[in-house]
Amino acid sequence: MHKATKSSSTGVIVINMWHWSHRLYRTVTEAMNAMIKADYRICEIRLKRLAVFQDAITSGMGVSEYAPKSEAARNVTALYTELMKLIK
């Protein structure tokens, strides 16, 4: 497995299953801050831990198809928009 480093990667880190009250919040936040200090790029948009993501997958759809007006759909759209700006 290739270890991503500042000089070898142009990728962006996306935080998934984000939940403010999760017991690992502090650990994840500390890890994110360490990555930022090490000059890694982290998306501002975090994919939140929402039940509608699982509901959509179970139905064989993306969240934007399953529940287009949901917070999850808005979250994915915002992530897509941010990623498109970063790669242009």
C-alpha positions as CSV (number, residue, x, y, z in Angstrom):
1,M,0.0,0.0,0.0
2,H,1.3,3.4,-1.0
3,K,1.5,5.9,1.9
4,A,0.2,9.3,0.8
5,T,2.6,12.2,1.5
6,K,2.6,15.8,0.7
7,S,5.0,15.4,-2.1
8,S,3.5,12.2,-3.6
9,S,-0.2,13.0,-3.5
10,T,-2.5,15.6,-4.9
11,G,-5.5,14.0,-3.2
12,V,-8.0,15.5,-0.7
13,I,-9.1,13.8,2.5
14,V,-12.9,13.5,3.0
15,I,-14.2,12.9,6.5
16,N,-17.1,10.4,6.3
17,M,-19.6,9.4,9.0
18,W,-19.0,12.7,10.8
19,H,-21.0,13.1,14.0
20,W,-20.5,16.0,16.5
21,S,-21.6,14.0,19.5
22,H,-19.8,10.8,18.6
23,R,-17.4,9.6,21.3
24,L,-14.5,9.7,18.9
25,Y,-15.1,13.4,18.0
26,R,-12.0,14.6,19.9
27,T,-9.7,12.0,18.4
28,V,-10.9,12.7,14.9
29,T,-10.6,16.4,15.4
30,E,-7.0,16.0,16.7
31,A,-6.1,13.8,13.8
32,M,-7.6,16.3,11.3
33,N,-5.7,19.2,13.0
34,A,-2.5,17.1,12.7
35,M,-3.1,16.5,9.0
36,I,-3.7,20.2,8.4
37,K,-0.5,21.1,10.2
38,A,1.3,18.5,8.0
39,D,-0.1,20.4,5.0
40,Y,-2.6,17.8,3.9
41,R,-5.8,19.1,2.2
42,I,-9.0,18.2,4.0
43,C,-12.4,19.0,2.6
44,E,-14.4,21.6,4.6
45,I,-17.5,19.5,3.9
46,R,-17.8,16.4,6.1
47,L,-20.3,13.7,5.2
48,K,-22.5,13.4,8.2
49,R,-23.6,10.2,9.8
50,L,-27.3,10.1,8.7
51,A,-29.6,7.2,8.5
52,V,-30.9,8.2,5.1
53,F,-27.5,7.2,3.6
54,Q,-28.1,3.6,4.7
55,D,-31.8,3.8,3.6
56,A,-30.7,4.9,0.1
57,I,-28.1,2.1,-0.2
58,T,-30.6,-0.5,0.9
59,S,-33.0,0.7,-1.8
60,G,-30.3,0.6,-4.4
61,M,-30.1,4.3,-4.9
62,G,-27.9,7.2,-4.2
63,V,-29.0,9.6,-1.5
64,S,-29.7,12.3,-4.0
65,E,-32.2,10.0,-5.8
66,Y,-33.7,8.5,-2.7
67,A,-34.3,11.7,-0.8
68,P,-33.4,14.7,-3.0
69,K,-34.4,17.3,-0.5
70,S,-32.7,15.7,2.6
71,E,-29.8,17.0,4.6
72,A,-27.8,14.1,3.3
73,A,-28.5,15.1,-0.4
74,R,-27.5,18.7,0.4
75,N,-24.3,17.4,2.1
76,V,-23.3,15.3,-0.9
77,T,-24.0,18.1,-3.3
78,A,-21.9,20.5,-1.2
79,L,-19.1,18.0,-1.2
80,Y,-19.3,17.5,-4.9
81,T,-19.2,21.3,-5.4
82,E,-16.1,21.7,-3.2
83,L,-14.3,18.8,-4.8
84,M,-14.9,20.2,-8.3
85,K,-13.5,23.6,-7.2
86,L,-10.4,21.9,-5.8
87,I,-9.6,19.9,-8.9
88,K,-10.0,22.8,-11.4
